[in-house]
Amino acid sequence: MRESSISTVLKERASFQPNDTAFTFIDYDKDWEGVPESLTWAELYRRSRNLAHELKSCTTTGDRAVILAPQGLEYIIAFLASLEAGVIAVPLSTPMAGHHDERVIAVLRDAEPTAIFTTSAIVDTVAPYAVAQGDGPVPMIFEVDTMDLDSRRKTSSKREAKPETAYLQ
């Protein structure tokens, strides 16, 4: 029996069903009736792989990446990019604007992330939390929604060992 990872399944879906819808998010913040936003398997694979490539530039296997983004497709892309990059994802809900969120501070202190994923809508709320923890560096902030993740990039296809832990919750 062959083991499959989420990254492997995503690549297979992108290959065999590139134009099929992978995820649809209904955004009720834009309109009371909801505005559907969808990604195909090919788009999801390309964006998560490109974000993983960017993430690898500032991390090593087993580092942690905190996801402090609103619900939406960017959250999914960030999570899958973490898996692809061999980085341990730490998914969180967003901190409340204008409040000091002890929960977020405690998780950042414990996780010592090298990267934080967020969106342009809340980057000003998230940025104050991006401070060095312990001996670690100041985490790099990625605004997932502003990055060009659709352009073709040359990425390495060499197999790298992944950490046994996929995410911390």
Chimera marker file (.cmm) of the C-alpha trace (Angstrom):
<marker_set name="trace">
<marker id="1" x="0.000" y="0.000" z="0.000" r="1" g="1" b="0" radius="0.5"/>
<marker id="2" x="1.346" y="3.389" z="-1.000" r="1" g="1" b="0" radius="0.5"/>
<marker id="3" x="1.193" y="6.302" z="1.407" r="1" g="1" b="0" radius="0.5"/>
<marker id="4" x="-0.231" y="9.561" z="0.077" r="1" g="1" b="0" radius="0.5"/>
<marker id="5" x="0.367" y="12.995" z="1.498" r="1" g="1" b="0" radius="0.5"/>
<marker id="6" x="-1.978" y="15.941" z="1.131" r="1" g="1" b="0" radius="0.5"/>
<marker id="7" x="0.594" y="17.552" z="-1.174" r="1" g="1" b="0" radius="0.5"/>
<marker id="8" x="0.659" y="14.443" z="-3.369" r="1" g="1" b="0" radius="0.5"/>
<marker id="9" x="-3.130" y="14.291" z="-3.588" r="1" g="1" b="0" radius="0.5"/>
<marker id="10" x="-3.269" y="18.008" z="-4.449" r="1" g="1" b="0" radius="0.5"/>
<marker id="11" x="-0.741" y="17.503" z="-7.258" r="1" g="1" b="0" radius="0.5"/>
<marker id="12" x="-2.719" y="14.537" z="-8.606" r="1" g="1" b="0" radius="0.5"/>
<marker id="13" x="-6.004" y="16.483" z="-8.569" r="1" g="1" b="0" radius="0.5"/>
<marker id="14" x="-4.329" y="19.418" z="-10.328" r="1" g="1" b="0" radius="0.5"/>
<marker id="15" x="-3.065" y="17.017" z="-12.978" r="1" g="1" b="0" radius="0.5"/>
<marker id="16" x="-6.218" y="14.959" z="-13.536" r="1" g="1" b="0" radius="0.5"/>
<marker id="17" x="-8.939" y="17.530" z="-12.752" r="1" g="1" b="0" radius="0.5"/>
<marker id="18" x="-7.272" y="20.922" z="-13.330" r="1" g="1" b="0" radius="0.5"/>
<marker id="19" x="-10.452" y="22.861" z="-14.122" r="1" g="1" b="0" radius="0.5"/>
<marker id="20" x="-12.718" y="21.307" z="-11.499" r="1" g="1" b="0" radius="0.5"/>
<marker id="21" x="-13.552" y="23.435" z="-8.467" r="1" g="1" b="0" radius="0.5"/>
<marker id="22" x="-11.450" y="22.535" z="-5.450" r="1" g="1" b="0" radius="0.5"/>
<marker id="23" x="-12.851" y="25.042" z="-2.932" r="1" g="1" b="0" radius="0.5"/>
<marker id="24" x="-15.534" y="27.697" z="-2.842" r="1" g="1" b="0" radius="0.5"/>
<marker id="25" x="-15.654" y="30.302" z="-0.099" r="1" g="1" b="0" radius="0.5"/>
<marker id="26" x="-18.796" y="32.373" z="0.364" r="1" g="1" b="0" radius="0.5"/>
<marker id="27" x="-17.734" y="35.860" z="1.500" r="1" g="1" b="0" radius="0.5"/>
<marker id="28" x="-20.522" y="37.506" z="3.499" r="1" g="1" b="0" radius="0.5"/>
<marker id="29" x="-18.347" y="40.501" z="4.382" r="1" g="1" b="0" radius="0.5"/>
<marker id="30" x="-18.574" y="41.768" z="0.803" r="1" g="1" b="0" radius="0.5"/>
<marker id="31" x="-22.327" y="41.321" z="0.455" r="1" g="1" b="0" radius="0.5"/>
<marker id="32" x="-25.179" y="40.260" z="2.738" r="1" g="1" b="0" radius="0.5"/>
<marker id="33" x="-26.207" y="37.603" z="0.190" r="1" g="1" b="0" radius="0.5"/>
<marker id="34" x="-22.664" y="36.270" z="-0.005" r="1" g="1" b="0" radius="0.5"/>
<marker id="35" x="-20.132" y="36.435" z="-2.815" r="1" g="1" b="0" radius="0.5"/>
<marker id="36" x="-18.743" y="33.062" z="-3.902" r="1" g="1" b="0" radius="0.5"/>
<marker id="37" x="-15.008" y="32.866" z="-4.626" r="1" g="1" b="0" radius="0.5"/>
<marker id="38" x="-13.638" y="29.624" z="-6.052" r="1" g="1" b="0" radius="0.5"/>
<marker id="39" x="-10.325" y="28.013" z="-6.884" r="1" g="1" b="0" radius="0.5"/>
<marker id="40" x="-9.779" y="25.159" z="-9.288" r="1" g="1" b="0" radius="0.5"/>
<marker id="41" x="-7.421" y="22.319" z="-8.418" r="1" g="1" b="0" radius="0.5"/>
<marker id="42" x="-4.818" y="23.745" z="-10.811" r="1" g="1" b="0" radius="0.5"/>
<marker id="43" x="-5.050" y="27.239" z="-9.285" r="1" g="1" b="0" radius="0.5"/>
<marker id="44" x="-4.879" y="25.870" z="-5.753" r="1" g="1" b="0" radius="0.5"/>
<marker id="45" x="-1.857" y="23.721" z="-6.568" r="1" g="1" b="0" radius="0.5"/>
<marker id="46" x="-0.005" y="26.517" z="-8.384" r="1" g="1" b="0" radius="0.5"/>
<marker id="47" x="-0.669" y="29.129" z="-5.689" r="1" g="1" b="0" radius="0.5"/>
<marker id="48" x="0.198" y="26.874" z="-2.764" r="1" g="1" b="0" radius="0.5"/>
<marker id="49" x="3.340" y="25.630" z="-4.504" r="1" g="1" b="0" radius="0.5"/>
<marker id="50" x="4.453" y="29.181" z="-5.362" r="1" g="1" b="0" radius="0.5"/>
<marker id="51" x="3.811" y="30.336" z="-1.806" r="1" g="1" b="0" radius="0.5"/>
<marker id="52" x="5.763" y="27.321" z="-0.524" r="1" g="1" b="0" radius="0.5"/>
<marker id="53" x="8.651" y="28.385" z="-2.753" r="1" g="1" b="0" radius="0.5"/>
<marker id="54" x="8.578" y="31.878" z="-1.175" r="1" g="1" b="0" radius="0.5"/>
<marker id="55" x="8.308" y="30.366" z="2.303" r="1" g="1" b="0" radius="0.5"/>
<marker id="56" x="11.348" y="28.146" z="1.764" r="1" g="1" b="0" radius="0.5"/>
<marker id="57" x="13.449" y="31.267" z="1.174" r="1" g="1" b="0" radius="0.5"/>
<marker id="58" x="13.177" y="32.218" z="4.867" r="1" g="1" b="0" radius="0.5"/>
<marker id="59" x="12.596" y="28.892" z="6.633" r="1" g="1" b="0" radius="0.5"/>
<marker id="60" x="14.014" y="25.422" z="7.055" r="1" g="1" b="0" radius="0.5"/>
<marker id="61" x="12.223" y="22.113" z="7.416" r="1" g="1" b="0" radius="0.5"/>
<marker id="62" x="10.439" y="21.910" z="10.759" r="1" g="1" b="0" radius="0.5"/>
<marker id="63" x="10.170" y="25.673" z="11.321" r="1" g="1" b="0" radius="0.5"/>
<marker id="64" x="6.745" y="27.001" z="12.243" r="1" g="1" b="0" radius="0.5"/>
<marker id="65" x="4.499" y="29.334" z="10.243" r="1" g="1" b="0" radius="0.5"/>
<marker id="66" x="1.555" y="30.955" z="12.005" r="1" g="1" b="0" radius="0.5"/>
<marker id="67" x="-1.567" y="31.621" z="9.952" r="1" g="1" b="0" radius="0.5"/>
<marker id="68" x="-3.294" y="34.785" z="11.210" r="1" g="1" b="0" radius="0.5"/>
<marker id="69" x="-5.690" y="35.417" z="8.356" r="1" g="1" b="0" radius="0.5"/>
<marker id="70" x="-9.449" y="35.808" z="8.042" r="1" g="1" b="0" radius="0.5"/>
<marker id="71" x="-11.450" y="32.865" z="6.801" r="1" g="1" b="0" radius="0.5"/>
<marker id="72" x="-11.073" y="32.545" z="3.068" r="1" g="1" b="0" radius="0.5"/>
<marker id="73" x="-9.140" y="30.931" z="0.259" r="1" g="1" b="0" radius="0.5"/>
<marker id="74" x="-5.892" y="32.589" z="1.372" r="1" g="1" b="0" radius="0.5"/>
<marker id="75" x="-6.080" y="30.612" z="4.623" r="1" g="1" b="0" radius="0.5"/>
<marker id="76" x="-6.295" y="27.347" z="2.701" r="1" g="1" b="0" radius="0.5"/>
<marker id="77" x="-3.434" y="28.350" z="0.386" r="1" g="1" b="0" radius="0.5"/>
<marker id="78" x="-1.238" y="29.272" z="3.371" r="1" g="1" b="0" radius="0.5"/>
<marker id="79" x="-1.946" y="25.968" z="5.120" r="1" g="1" b="0" radius="0.5"/>
<marker id="80" x="-1.187" y="23.890" z="2.013" r="1" g="1" b="0" radius="0.5"/>
<marker id="81" x="1.944" y="25.951" z="1.287" r="1" g="1" b="0" radius="0.5"/>
<marker id="82" x="3.210" y="25.184" z="4.779" r="1" g="1" b="0" radius="0.5"/>
<marker id="83" x="2.773" y="21.451" z="4.179" r="1" g="1" b="0" radius="0.5"/>
<marker id="84" x="4.490" y="21.683" z="0.797" r="1" g="1" b="0" radius="0.5"/>
<marker id="85" x="7.423" y="23.647" z="2.250" r="1" g="1" b="0" radius="0.5"/>
<marker id="86" x="7.930" y="21.206" z="5.124" r="1" g="1" b="0" radius="0.5"/>
<marker id="87" x="7.020" y="23.879" z="7.644" r="1" g="1" b="0" radius="0.5"/>
<marker id="88" x="4.713" y="23.192" z="10.588" r="1" g="1" b="0" radius="0.5"/>
<marker id="89" x="1.538" y="25.246" z="10.217" r="1" g="1" b="0" radius="0.5"/>
<marker id="90" x="0.060" y="26.919" z="13.285" r="1" g="1" b="0" radius="0.5"/>
<marker id="91" x="-3.492" y="27.966" z="12.329" r="1" g="1" b="0" radius="0.5"/>
<marker id="92" x="-5.097" y="30.655" z="14.496" r="1" g="1" b="0" radius="0.5"/>
<marker id="93" x="-8.088" y="32.935" z="14.339" r="1" g="1" b="0" radius="0.5"/>
<marker id="94" x="-7.295" y="36.579" z="13.762" r="1" g="1" b="0" radius="0.5"/>
<marker id="95" x="-6.582" y="38.897" z="16.695" r="1" g="1" b="0" radius="0.5"/>
<marker id="96" x="-9.183" y="41.517" z="17.465" r="1" g="1" b="0" radius="0.5"/>
<marker id="97" x="-8.241" y="44.930" z="16.136" r="1" g="1" b="0" radius="0.5"/>
<marker id="98" x="-7.421" y="47.454" z="18.842" r="1" g="1" b="0" radius="0.5"/>
<marker id="99" x="-7.052" y="44.808" z="21.555" r="1" g="1" b="0" radius="0.5"/>
<marker id="100" x="-4.003" y="43.142" z="23.028" r="1" g="1" b="0" radius="0.5"/>
<marker id="101" x="-4.630" y="39.423" z="22.345" r="1" g="1" b="0" radius="0.5"/>
<marker id="102" x="-2.875" y="37.355" z="25.020" r="1" g="1" b="0" radius="0.5"/>
<marker id="103" x="-3.861" y="34.120" z="23.260" r="1" g="1" b="0" radius="0.5"/>
<marker id="104" x="-1.984" y="35.118" z="20.096" r="1" g="1" b="0" radius="0.5"/>
<marker id="105" x="1.015" y="36.302" z="22.104" r="1" g="1" b="0" radius="0.5"/>
<marker id="106" x="1.158" y="33.006" z="24.025" r="1" g="1" b="0" radius="0.5"/>
<marker id="107" x="0.980" y="30.908" z="20.860" r="1" g="1" b="0" radius="0.5"/>
<marker id="108" x="3.668" y="32.978" z="19.135" r="1" g="1" b="0" radius="0.5"/>
<marker id="109" x="5.899" y="32.699" z="22.202" r="1" g="1" b="0" radius="0.5"/>
<marker id="110" x="5.484" y="28.897" z="22.295" r="1" g="1" b="0" radius="0.5"/>
<marker id="111" x="5.695" y="28.287" z="18.536" r="1" g="1" b="0" radius="0.5"/>
<marker id="112" x="8.576" y="30.691" z="17.801" r="1" g="1" b="0" radius="0.5"/>
<marker id="113" x="7.500" y="31.045" z="14.143" r="1" g="1" b="0" radius="0.5"/>
<marker id="114" x="9.794" y="32.154" z="11.354" r="1" g="1" b="0" radius="0.5"/>
<marker id="115" x="6.827" y="33.238" z="9.211" r="1" g="1" b="0" radius="0.5"/>
<marker id="116" x="3.345" y="34.672" z="9.639" r="1" g="1" b="0" radius="0.5"/>
<marker id="117" x="0.678" y="34.422" z="6.942" r="1" g="1" b="0" radius="0.5"/>
<marker id="118" x="-2.000" y="37.111" z="6.853" r="1" g="1" b="0" radius="0.5"/>
<marker id="119" x="-3.886" y="39.296" z="4.378" r="1" g="1" b="0" radius="0.5"/>
<marker id="120" x="-3.687" y="42.970" z="3.458" r="1" g="1" b="0" radius="0.5"/>
<marker id="121" x="-7.008" y="43.631" z="5.211" r="1" g="1" b="0" radius="0.5"/>
<marker id="122" x="-5.547" y="42.872" z="8.648" r="1" g="1" b="0" radius="0.5"/>
<marker id="123" x="-1.785" y="43.214" z="8.242" r="1" g="1" b="0" radius="0.5"/>
<marker id="124" x="-1.785" y="46.367" z="10.408" r="1" g="1" b="0" radius="0.5"/>
<marker id="125" x="-3.461" y="44.392" z="13.207" r="1" g="1" b="0" radius="0.5"/>
<marker id="126" x="-1.067" y="41.444" z="12.827" r="1" g="1" b="0" radius="0.5"/>
<marker id="127" x="2.229" y="43.332" z="12.375" r="1" g="1" b="0" radius="0.5"/>
<marker id="128" x="2.678" y="44.281" z="16.068" r="1" g="1" b="0" radius="0.5"/>
<marker id="129" x="2.696" y="40.563" z="16.950" r="1" g="1" b="0" radius="0.5"/>
<marker id="130" x="5.647" y="39.877" z="14.611" r="1" g="1" b="0" radius="0.5"/>
<marker id="131" x="8.451" y="40.082" z="17.150" r="1" g="1" b="0" radius="0.5"/>
<marker id="132" x="11.411" y="37.804" z="17.790" r="1" g="1" b="0" radius="0.5"/>
<marker id="133" x="10.658" y="34.984" z="20.216" r="1" g="1" b="0" radius="0.5"/>
<marker id="134" x="13.515" y="33.522" z="22.253" r="1" g="1" b="0" radius="0.5"/>
<marker id="135" x="16.636" y="33.269" z="20.116" r="1" g="1" b="0" radius="0.5"/>
<marker id="136" x="14.601" y="33.171" z="16.899" r="1" g="1" b="0" radius="0.5"/>
<marker id="137" x="14.421" y="35.840" z="14.218" r="1" g="1" b="0" radius="0.5"/>
<marker id="138" x="11.589" y="38.299" z="13.720" r="1" g="1" b="0" radius="0.5"/>
<marker id="139" x="9.011" y="36.335" z="11.708" r="1" g="1" b="0" radius="0.5"/>
<marker id="140" x="8.602" y="37.337" z="8.081" r="1" g="1" b="0" radius="0.5"/>
<marker id="141" x="5.060" y="38.497" z="7.260" r="1" g="1" b="0" radius="0.5"/>
<marker id="142" x="3.450" y="37.219" z="4.063" r="1" g="1" b="0" radius="0.5"/>
<marker id="143" x="0.350" y="39.066" z="2.819" r="1" g="1" b="0" radius="0.5"/>
<marker id="144" x="-1.019" y="36.146" z="0.838" r="1" g="1" b="0" radius="0.5"/>
<marker id="145" x="-3.680" y="38.116" z="-1.069" r="1" g="1" b="0" radius="0.5"/>
<marker id="146" x="-1.183" y="40.659" z="-2.440" r="1" g="1" b="0" radius="0.5"/>
<marker id="147" x="1.393" y="38.174" z="-3.692" r="1" g="1" b="0" radius="0.5"/>
<marker id="148" x="1.616" y="37.110" z="-7.326" r="1" g="1" b="0" radius="0.5"/>
<marker id="149" x="1.057" y="33.394" z="-6.855" r="1" g="1" b="0" radius="0.5"/>
<marker id="150" x="-0.241" y="32.699" z="-10.365" r="1" g="1" b="0" radius="0.5"/>
<marker id="151" x="2.964" y="33.330" z="-12.325" r="1" g="1" b="0" radius="0.5"/>
<marker id="152" x="4.941" y="30.328" z="-13.438" r="1" g="1" b="0" radius="0.5"/>
<marker id="153" x="8.052" y="29.805" z="-11.354" r="1" g="1" b="0" radius="0.5"/>
<marker id="154" x="10.897" y="27.420" z="-11.551" r="1" g="1" b="0" radius="0.5"/>
<marker id="155" x="10.606" y="25.293" z="-8.448" r="1" g="1" b="0" radius="0.5"/>
<marker id="156" x="12.681" y="22.418" z="-7.236" r="1" g="1" b="0" radius="0.5"/>
<marker id="157" x="11.077" y="19.015" z="-7.590" r="1" g="1" b="0" radius="0.5"/>
<marker id="158" x="13.641" y="17.236" z="-5.448" r="1" g="1" b="0" radius="0.5"/>
<marker id="159" x="12.216" y="15.202" z="-2.596" r="1" g="1" b="0" radius="0.5"/>
<marker id="160" x="12.890" y="16.607" z="0.839" r="1" g="1" b="0" radius="0.5"/>
<marker id="161" x="12.142" y="14.999" z="4.164" r="1" g="1" b="0" radius="0.5"/>
<marker id="162" x="9.049" y="16.486" z="5.780" r="1" g="1" b="0" radius="0.5"/>
<marker id="163" x="8.579" y="16.867" z="9.535" r="1" g="1" b="0" radius="0.5"/>
<marker id="164" x="6.384" y="14.272" z="11.227" r="1" g="1" b="0" radius="0.5"/>
<marker id="165" x="4.179" y="17.050" z="12.582" r="1" g="1" b="0" radius="0.5"/>
<marker id="166" x="1.996" y="18.775" z="9.984" r="1" g="1" b="0" radius="0.5"/>
<marker id="167" x="0.404" y="21.429" z="12.182" r="1" g="1" b="0" radius="0.5"/>
<marker id="168" x="0.030" y="22.581" z="15.769" r="1" g="1" b="0" radius="0.5"/>
<marker id="169" x="-3.336" y="23.371" z="17.204" r="1" g="1" b="0" radius="0.5"/>
<link id1="1" id2="2" r="1" g="1" b="0" radius="0.2"/>
<link id1="2" id2="3" r="1" g="1" b="0" radius="0.2"/>
<link id1="3" id2="4" r="1" g="1" b="0" radius="0.2"/>
<link id1="4" id2="5" r="1" g="1" b="0" radius="0.2"/>
<link id1="5" id2="6" r="1" g="1" b="0" radius="0.2"/>
<link id1="6" id2="7" r="1" g="1" b="0" radius="0.2"/>
<link id1="7" id2="8" r="1" g="1" b="0" radius="0.2"/>
<link id1="8" id2="9" r="1" g="1" b="0" radius="0.2"/>
<link id1="9" id2="10" r="1" g="1" b="0" radius="0.2"/>
<link id1="10" id2="11" r="1" g="1" b="0" radius="0.2"/>
<link id1="11" id2="12" r="1" g="1" b="0" radius="0.2"/>
<link id1="12" id2="13" r="1" g="1" b="0" radius="0.2"/>
<link id1="13" id2="14" r="1" g="1" b="0" radius="0.2"/>
<link id1="14" id2="15" r="1" g="1" b="0" radius="0.2"/>
<link id1="15" id2="16" r="1" g="1" b="0" radius="0.2"/>
<link id1="16" id2="17" r="1" g="1" b="0" radius="0.2"/>
<link id1="17" id2="18" r="1" g="1" b="0" radius="0.2"/>
<link id1="18" id2="19" r="1" g="1" b="0" radius="0.2"/>
<link id1="19" id2="20" r="1" g="1" b="0" radius="0.2"/>
<link id1="20" id2="21" r="1" g="1" b="0" radius="0.2"/>
<link id1="21" id2="22" r="1" g="1" b="0" radius="0.2"/>
<link id1="22" id2="23" r="1" g="1" b="0" radius="0.2"/>
<link id1="23" id2="24" r="1" g="1" b="0" radius="0.2"/>
<link id1="24" id2="25" r="1" g="1" b="0" radius="0.2"/>
<link id1="25" id2="26" r="1" g="1" b="0" radius="0.2"/>
<link id1="26" id2="27" r="1" g="1" b="0" radius="0.2"/>
<link id1="27" id2="28" r="1" g="1" b="0" radius="0.2"/>
<link id1="28" id2="29" r="1" g="1" b="0" radius="0.2"/>
<link id1="29" id2="30" r="1" g="1" b="0" radius="0.2"/>
<link id1="30" id2="31" r="1" g="1" b="0" radius="0.2"/>
<link id1="31" id2="32" r="1" g="1" b="0" radius="0.2"/>
<link id1="32" id2="33" r="1" g="1" b="0" radius="0.2"/>
<link id1="33" id2="34" r="1" g="1" b="0" radius="0.2"/>
<link id1="34" id2="35" r="1" g="1" b="0" radius="0.2"/>
<link id1="35" id2="36" r="1" g="1" b="0" radius="0.2"/>
<link id1="36" id2="37" r="1" g="1" b="0" radius="0.2"/>
<link id1="37" id2="38" r="1" g="1" b="0" radius="0.2"/>
<link id1="38" id2="39" r="1" g="1" b="0" radius="0.2"/>
<link id1="39" id2="40" r="1" g="1" b="0" radius="0.2"/>
<link id1="40" id2="41" r="1" g="1" b="0" radius="0.2"/>
<link id1="41" id2="42" r="1" g="1" b="0" radius="0.2"/>
<link id1="42" id2="43" r="1" g="1" b="0" radius="0.2"/>
<link id1="43" id2="44" r="1" g="1" b="0" radius="0.2"/>
<link id1="44" id2="45" r="1" g="1" b="0" radius="0.2"/>
<link id1="45" id2="46" r="1" g="1" b="0" radius="0.2"/>
<link id1="46" id2="47" r="1" g="1" b="0" radius="0.2"/>
<link id1="47" id2="48" r="1" g="1" b="0" radius="0.2"/>
<link id1="48" id2="49" r="1" g="1" b="0" radius="0.2"/>
<link id1="49" id2="50" r="1" g="1" b="0" radius="0.2"/>
<link id1="50" id2="51" r="1" g="1" b="0" radius="0.2"/>
<link id1="51" id2="52" r="1" g="1" b="0" radius="0.2"/>
<link id1="52" id2="53" r="1" g="1" b="0" radius="0.2"/>
<link id1="53" id2="54" r="1" g="1" b="0" radius="0.2"/>
<link id1="54" id2="55" r="1" g="1" b="0" radius="0.2"/>
<link id1="55" id2="56" r="1" g="1" b="0" radius="0.2"/>
<link id1="56" id2="57" r="1" g="1" b="0" radius="0.2"/>
<link id1="57" id2="58" r="1" g="1" b="0" radius="0.2"/>
<link id1="58" id2="59" r="1" g="1" b="0" radius="0.2"/>
<link id1="59" id2="60" r="1" g="1" b="0" radius="0.2"/>
<link id1="60" id2="61" r="1" g="1" b="0" radius="0.2"/>
<link id1="61" id2="62" r="1" g="1" b="0" radius="0.2"/>
<link id1="62" id2="63" r="1" g="1" b="0" radius="0.2"/>
<link id1="63" id2="64" r="1" g="1" b="0" radius="0.2"/>
<link id1="64" id2="65" r="1" g="1" b="0" radius="0.2"/>
<link id1="65" id2="66" r="1" g="1" b="0" radius="0.2"/>
<link id1="66" id2="67" r="1" g="1" b="0" radius="0.2"/>
<link id1="67" id2="68" r="1" g="1" b="0" radius="0.2"/>
<link id1="68" id2="69" r="1" g="1" b="0" radius="0.2"/>
<link id1="69" id2="70" r="1" g="1" b="0" radius="0.2"/>
<link id1="70" id2="71" r="1" g="1" b="0" radius="0.2"/>
<link id1="71" id2="72" r="1" g="1" b="0" radius="0.2"/>
<link id1="72" id2="73" r="1" g="1" b="0" radius="0.2"/>
<link id1="73" id2="74" r="1" g="1" b="0" radius="0.2"/>
<link id1="74" id2="75" r="1" g="1" b="0" radius="0.2"/>
<link id1="75" id2="76" r="1" g="1" b="0" radius="0.2"/>
<link id1="76" id2="77" r="1" g="1" b="0" radius="0.2"/>
<link id1="77" id2="78" r="1" g="1" b="0" radius="0.2"/>
<link id1="78" id2="79" r="1" g="1" b="0" radius="0.2"/>
<link id1="79" id2="80" r="1" g="1" b="0" radius="0.2"/>
<link id1="80" id2="81" r="1" g="1" b="0" radius="0.2"/>
<link id1="81" id2="82" r="1" g="1" b="0" radius="0.2"/>
<link id1="82" id2="83" r="1" g="1" b="0" radius="0.2"/>
<link id1="83" id2="84" r="1" g="1" b="0" radius="0.2"/>
<link id1="84" id2="85" r="1" g="1" b="0" radius="0.2"/>
<link id1="85" id2="86" r="1" g="1" b="0" radius="0.2"/>
<link id1="86" id2="87" r="1" g="1" b="0" radius="0.2"/>
<link id1="87" id2="88" r="1" g="1" b="0" radius="0.2"/>
<link id1="88" id2="89" r="1" g="1" b="0" radius="0.2"/>
<link id1="89" id2="90" r="1" g="1" b="0" radius="0.2"/>
<link id1="90" id2="91" r="1" g="1" b="0" radius="0.2"/>
<link id1="91" id2="92" r="1" g="1" b="0" radius="0.2"/>
<link id1="92" id2="93" r="1" g="1" b="0" radius="0.2"/>
<link id1="93" id2="94" r="1" g="1" b="0" radius="0.2"/>
<link id1="94" id2="95" r="1" g="1" b="0" radius="0.2"/>
<link id1="95" id2="96" r="1" g="1" b="0" radius="0.2"/>
<link id1="96" id2="97" r="1" g="1" b="0" radius="0.2"/>
<link id1="97" id2="98" r="1" g="1" b="0" radius="0.2"/>
<link id1="98" id2="99" r="1" g="1" b="0" radius="0.2"/>
<link id1="99" id2="100" r="1" g="1" b="0" radius="0.2"/>
<link id1="100" id2="101" r="1" g="1" b="0" radius="0.2"/>
<link id1="101" id2="102" r="1" g="1" b="0" radius="0.2"/>
<link id1="102" id2="103" r="1" g="1" b="0" radius="0.2"/>
<link id1="103" id2="104" r="1" g="1" b="0" radius="0.2"/>
<link id1="104" id2="105" r="1" g="1" b="0" radius="0.2"/>
<link id1="105" id2="106" r="1" g="1" b="0" radius="0.2"/>
<link id1="106" id2="107" r="1" g="1" b="0" radius="0.2"/>
<link id1="107" id2="108" r="1" g="1" b="0" radius="0.2"/>
<link id1="108" id2="109" r="1" g="1" b="0" radius="0.2"/>
<link id1="109" id2="110" r="1" g="1" b="0" radius="0.2"/>
<link id1="110" id2="111" r="1" g="1" b="0" radius="0.2"/>
<link id1="111" id2="112" r="1" g="1" b="0" radius="0.2"/>
<link id1="112" id2="113" r="1" g="1" b="0" radius="0.2"/>
<link id1="113" id2="114" r="1" g="1" b="0" radius="0.2"/>
<link id1="114" id2="115" r="1" g="1" b="0" radius="0.2"/>
<link id1="115" id2="116" r="1" g="1" b="0" radius="0.2"/>
<link id1="116" id2="117" r="1" g="1" b="0" radius="0.2"/>
<link id1="117" id2="118" r="1" g="1" b="0" radius="0.2"/>
<link id1="118" id2="119" r="1" g="1" b="0" radius="0.2"/>
<link id1="119" id2="120" r="1" g="1" b="0" radius="0.2"/>
<link id1="120" id2="121" r="1" g="1" b="0" radius="0.2"/>
<link id1="121" id2="122" r="1" g="1" b="0" radius="0.2"/>
<link id1="122" id2="123" r="1" g="1" b="0" radius="0.2"/>
<link id1="123" id2="124" r="1" g="1" b="0" radius="0.2"/>
<link id1="124" id2="125" r="1" g="1" b="0" radius="0.2"/>
<link id1="125" id2="126" r="1" g="1" b="0" radius="0.2"/>
<link id1="126" id2="127" r="1" g="1" b="0" radius="0.2"/>
<link id1="127" id2="128" r="1" g="1" b="0" radius="0.2"/>
<link id1="128" id2="129" r="1" g="1" b="0" radius="0.2"/>
<link id1="129" id2="130" r="1" g="1" b="0" radius="0.2"/>
<link id1="130" id2="131" r="1" g="1" b="0" radius="0.2"/>
<link id1="131" id2="132" r="1" g="1" b="0" radius="0.2"/>
<link id1="132" id2="133" r="1" g="1" b="0" radius="0.2"/>
<link id1="133" id2="134" r="1" g="1" b="0" radius="0.2"/>
<link id1="134" id2="135" r="1" g="1" b="0" radius="0.2"/>
<link id1="135" id2="136" r="1" g="1" b="0" radius="0.2"/>
<link id1="136" id2="137" r="1" g="1" b="0" radius="0.2"/>
<link id1="137" id2="138" r="1" g="1" b="0" radius="0.2"/>
<link id1="138" id2="139" r="1" g="1" b="0" radius="0.2"/>
<link id1="139" id2="140" r="1" g="1" b="0" radius="0.2"/>
<link id1="140" id2="141" r="1" g="1" b="0" radius="0.2"/>
<link id1="141" id2="142" r="1" g="1" b="0" radius="0.2"/>
<link id1="142" id2="143" r="1" g="1" b="0" radius="0.2"/>
<link id1="143" id2="144" r="1" g="1" b="0" radius="0.2"/>
<link id1="144" id2="145" r="1" g="1" b="0" radius="0.2"/>
<link id1="145" id2="146" r="1" g="1" b="0" radius="0.2"/>
<link id1="146" id2="147" r="1" g="1" b="0" radius="0.2"/>
<link id1="147" id2="148" r="1" g="1" b="0" radius="0.2"/>
<link id1="148" id2="149" r="1" g="1" b="0" radius="0.2"/>
<link id1="149" id2="150" r="1" g="1" b="0" radius="0.2"/>
<link id1="150" id2="151" r="1" g="1" b="0" radius="0.2"/>
<link id1="151" id2="152" r="1" g="1" b="0" radius="0.2"/>
<link id1="152" id2="153" r="1" g="1" b="0" radius="0.2"/>
<link id1="153" id2="154" r="1" g="1" b="0" radius="0.2"/>
<link id1="154" id2="155" r="1" g="1" b="0" radius="0.2"/>
<link id1="155" id2="156" r="1" g="1" b="0" radius="0.2"/>
<link id1="156" id2="157" r="1" g="1" b="0" radius="0.2"/>
<link id1="157" id2="158" r="1" g="1" b="0" radius="0.2"/>
<link id1="158" id2="159" r="1" g="1" b="0" radius="0.2"/>
<link id1="159" id2="160" r="1" g="1" b="0" radius="0.2"/>
<link id1="160" id2="161" r="1" g="1" b="0" radius="0.2"/>
<link id1="161" id2="162" r="1" g="1" b="0" radius="0.2"/>
<link id1="162" id2="163" r="1" g="1" b="0" radius="0.2"/>
<link id1="163" id2="164" r="1" g="1" b="0" radius="0.2"/>
<link id1="164" id2="165" r="1" g="1" b="0" radius="0.2"/>
<link id1="165" id2="166" r="1" g="1" b="0" radius="0.2"/>
<link id1="166" id2="167" r="1" g="1" b="0" radius="0.2"/>
<link id1="167" id2="168" r="1" g="1" b="0" radius="0.2"/>
<link id1="168" id2="169" r="1" g="1" b="0" radius="0.2"/>
</marker_set>
